[in-house]
């Protein structure tokens, strides 16, 4: 397509939007409402996935060493742990640090542990986290076979139940978003088809006077793209303004800092790209599929 043809298609596409104002408005409104609903569920799904991931990351392995293990041997064990495939971090916790943590966990009753500093009964240990939380069980089994490791703790049953629940949550979210996306495509494309069907005489006349299929299809391609993108702009603005207000409401006014939502950036760019892409695709696809039936004369 040369520049002259492209400019012609672009000019005619914009002109058709103005010429068929009410039908264009109806199509853009359908895109706007549907993408707004889809965008709300996308924000919910992305934040649920974020919260689930944060919960999974809290799963860790506590590796207890033999009390007689020297500090040099402990460092060697640490290197062996880090060499295991799938290990994300392996943090050394000395017996002194372990005792301090134990006192802290007792709160105001920590004084009952006074005097243990000289003959600390706690062993050195490692806190291990997997790169992928689902690998925790496999890594724990491998660590158990390292010489010098006395005990490995990671609440296996609780972790397995957690991973099973989070997997189900993710599958449900993905299935729901896909179903909603297909519903949006169906509703929007049908509305755009009504716009094209109302102009079937125009298409048939152009076809009868010798216009090629690509010549006829070009302006509708541009028109569909503008409908989709135009209909996506308002939902993007409303969603991001509403999300920013929600974050400020939870953190500043209600002081609910324990509710950890995704930060506005780069979430704003992700939502904008997704909705613009869906809007443009559905607009173009709906226009092209609708025009095609009238080109067969």
C-alpha positions in Angstrom: 0.0 0.0 0.0 1.5 3.3 -1.1 1.2 6.6 0.9 -1.5 8.0 -1.4 -3.7 5.0 -0.9 -3.1 5.0 2.9 -4.0 8.7 3.2 -7.2 8.0 1.2 -8.2 5.1 3.5 -7.4 7.2 6.6 -9.3 10.2 5.3 -12.4 8.2 4.3 -12.3 6.2 7.5 -12.4 9.4 9.6 -15.1 10.9 7.3 -17.3 7.8 7.7 -17.1 8.1 11.5 -18.5 11.6 11.3 -21.0 10.8 8.5 -22.5 7.9 10.5 -22.3 9.7 13.8 -25.0 7.9 15.8 -24.0 4.4 14.6 -20.4 5.2 15.4 -21.3 6.5 18.8 -23.3 3.3 19.5 -20.3 1.2 18.5 -17.8 3.2 20.5 -20.2 3.1 23.5 -20.4 -0.7 23.3 -16.6 -0.9 23.2 -16.4 1.5 26.2 -18.8 -0.3 28.5 -17.6 -3.8 27.7 -13.9 -2.9 28.0 -14.6 -1.0 31.3 -16.1 -4.2 32.7 -13.3 -6.3 31.4 -10.7 -3.8 32.8 -12.2 -4.0 36.3 -11.9 -7.8 36.3 -8.4 -7.5 34.9 -7.4 -5.2 37.7 -8.9 -7.6 40.3 -7.3 -10.7 38.6 -3.8 -9.1 38.5 -4.0 -8.0 42.1 -5.3 -11.4 43.3 -2.4 -13.0 41.4 0.0 -10.6 43.0 -1.3 -11.3 46.5 -1.2 -15.1 45.9 2.4 -14.8 44.7 3.3 -12.8 47.8 1.8 -15.5 50.0 3.7 -18.2 48.1 7.0 -16.3 48.6 6.5 -16.5 52.4 7.1 -20.3 52.2 10.6 -21.0 53.4 12.8 -23.9 54.5 14.6 -23.7 57.9 17.7 -25.9 57.8 19.1 -26.8 61.3 22.7 -27.9 61.5 24.3 -30.2 64.0 25.3 -28.3 67.2 28.9 -29.6 66.7 29.2 -28.1 63.2 32.0 -25.6 62.9 31.5 -22.2 61.3 33.7 -23.2 58.4 31.8 -26.4 57.8 28.5 -24.4 58.0 29.7 -22.1 55.2 30.5 -25.1 53.1 27.0 -26.5 53.7 25.7 -23.1 52.7 27.5 -23.4 49.4 26.1 -26.9 48.8 22.6 -25.6 49.4 23.1 -22.7 47.0 24.3 -25.1 44.4 21.0 -27.0 44.4 18.9 -26.2 41.3 15.9 -24.0 42.1 17.4 -22.4 45.3 16.7 -18.7 45.3 18.3 -17.5 48.5 20.1 -19.3 51.4 20.6 -16.9 54.4 22.9 -18.0 57.2 21.5 -17.5 60.7 24.1 -17.9 63.4 23.2 -19.4 66.8 23.5 -15.9 68.3 21.1 -14.5 65.8 18.8 -17.5 66.4 18.8 -16.8 70.2 18.0 -13.2 69.6 15.0 -14.1 67.4 13.8 -16.6 70.0 13.9 -13.9 72.7 12.0 -11.5 70.4 9.3 -14.1 69.8 8.8 -14.3 73.6 8.0 -10.6 73.7 7.9 -9.3 77.3 8.8 -12.8 78.6 12.1 -12.9 76.8 13.9 -12.3 80.1 13.4 -16.0 80.9 16.1 -16.8 78.3 18.7 -14.6 80.0 21.9 -16.5 80.7 21.8 -18.7 77.6 24.4 -16.5 75.8 27.3 -18.3 77.4 26.1 -21.8 76.7 23.8 -21.3 73.6 22.0 -24.6 73.0 20.8 -23.5 69.5 22.5 -24.6 66.4 23.5 -22.5 63.4 20.9 -22.6 60.6 20.0 -21.5 57.1 16.8 -19.9 55.9 16.2 -21.1 52.3 13.7 -19.9 49.7 13.1 -21.5 46.3 13.1 -19.5 43.1 9.7 -21.1 42.4 7.8 -21.8 45.6 6.4 -25.0 44.0 10.0 -26.5 44.2 10.2 -26.1 48.0 9.4 -29.8 48.7 12.0 -31.1 46.2 14.7 -28.7 47.5 14.0 -29.7 51.1 14.5 -33.4 50.3 17.8 -32.7 48.7 19.0 -30.5 51.6 18.1 -33.3 54.0 20.8 -35.5 52.4 23.7 -33.0 52.9 26.1 -34.1 55.6 26.0 -31.9 58.6 22.3 -31.1 58.3 20.3 -32.3 61.3 16.8 -31.3 60.5 14.8 -29.6 57.7 11.5 -27.8 58.6 9.1 -26.3 56.1 5.5 -27.3 57.1 5.0 -29.6 54.1 1.3 -30.2 54.5 0.5 -26.6 54.8 2.7 -25.6 51.9 1.2 -28.3 49.7 -2.4 -27.2 50.5 -1.4 -23.6 49.9 0.1 -24.4 46.4 -3.0 -26.4 45.5 -5.3 -23.6 46.5 -3.3 -20.9 44.7 -3.2 -23.1 41.6 -7.0 -23.4 41.6 -7.3 -19.6 42.1 -5.1 -18.9 39.1 -7.0 -21.4 36.8 -10.3 -19.9 37.8 -9.1 -16.3 37.2 -7.6 -17.2 33.8 -10.7 -19.0 32.7 -13.0 -16.2 33.8 -10.9 -13.5 32.1 -10.8 -15.6 28.8 -14.6 -16.1 29.0 -15.2 -12.4 29.6 -12.8 -11.4 26.8 -14.7 -13.7 24.3 -18.0 -12.2 25.5 -16.6 -8.7 25.0 -15.4 -9.6 21.5 -18.9 -11.0 20.6 -20.8 -8.0 21.9 -18.5 -5.4 20.4 -18.1 -7.1 17.0 -21.9 -7.5 16.7 -22.5 -3.9 17.4 -19.9 -2.9 14.8 -21.5 -5.3 12.3 -24.8 -3.5 12.7 -22.9 -0.3 11.7 -21.5 -2.0 8.6 -24.8 -3.7 7.7 -26.6 -0.3 7.7 -24.2 0.8 4.9 -24.4 -2.4 2.7 -25.9 -0.4 -0.2 -22.9 1.8 -0.2 -20.5 -1.2 -0.3 -22.6 -2.9 -3.1 -22.5 0.2 -5.2 -18.8 0.6 -4.9 -18.3 -3.0 -5.8 -20.6 -2.7 -8.9 -18.7 0.3 -10.3 -15.4 -1.6 -10.2 -13.8 -0.8 -6.8 -11.4 -3.6 -5.6 -12.0 -5.4 -2.4 -8.9 -3.8 -0.8 -10.1 -0.3 -1.9 -13.5 -0.9 -0.2 -12.1 -2.6 2.9 -9.4 0.0 3.7 -11.6 2.8 5.1 -13.6 0.3 7.2 -10.3 -1.1 8.5 -9.3 2.4 9.7 -12.9 3.1 11.0 -12.9 -0.1 13.0 -9.5 0.7 14.5 -10.7 4.2 15.6 -13.8 2.7 17.1 -11.9 0.2 19.1 -9.1 2.5 20.2 -11.6 5.4 20.9 -13.8 3.1 23.0 -10.8 1.9 25.0 -9.5 5.4 26.0 -12.3 6.3 28.5 -12.2 2.9 30.3 -8.4 3.3 30.7 -8.7 6.8 32.2 -11.6 5.8 34.5 -9.9 2.6 35.7 -6.5 4.2 36.4 -8.1 7.2 38.2 -10.3 4.9 40.2 -7.4 2.6 41.1 -5.2 5.5 42.1 -8.0 6.7 44.4 -8.4 3.3 45.9 -4.7 3.0 46.7 -4.7 6.4 48.4 -8.0 5.5 50.3 -6.6 2.3 51.7 -3.1 3.6 52.6 -3.6 7.2 53.6 -7.2 7.6 54.8 -8.0 4.1 56.2 -4.3 3.2 57.0 -4.8 -0.4 55.8 -1.1 -0.9 55.0 -1.5 -4.7 55.3 -3.5 -4.7 52.1 -0.7 -4.8 49.5 -2.0 -3.9 46.0 0.1 -3.6 42.9 1.7 -0.1 42.4 0.0 2.1 39.9 3.1 2.0 37.7 3.9 -0.1 35.7 0.3 -1.4 36.1 -1.0 1.6 34.3 1.0 0.9 31.2 0.1 -2.8 31.2 -3.7 -2.1 31.5 -3.5 0.6 28.8 -1.7 -1.7 26.4 -4.0 -4.6 27.0 -7.2 -2.6 26.6 -5.9 -0.6 23.6 -4.8 -3.8 22.0 -8.1 -5.6 22.6 -10.1 -2.6 21.5 -8.1 -2.1 18.2 -8.2 -5.9 17.4 -12.0 -6.2 18.0 -12.7 -3.0 16.1 -10.7 -4.1 13.1 -11.8 -7.7 13.2 -15.5 -6.8 13.5 -15.3 -4.4 10.6 -13.3 -6.7 8.2 -15.6 -9.7 9.0 -18.7 -7.6 8.4 -17.5 -6.0 5.2 -16.4 -9.4 3.7 -19.9 -10.7 3.4 -20.9 -7.8 1.2 -17.9 -8.1 -1.1 -19.2 -11.4 -2.6 -21.4 -10.0 -5.3 
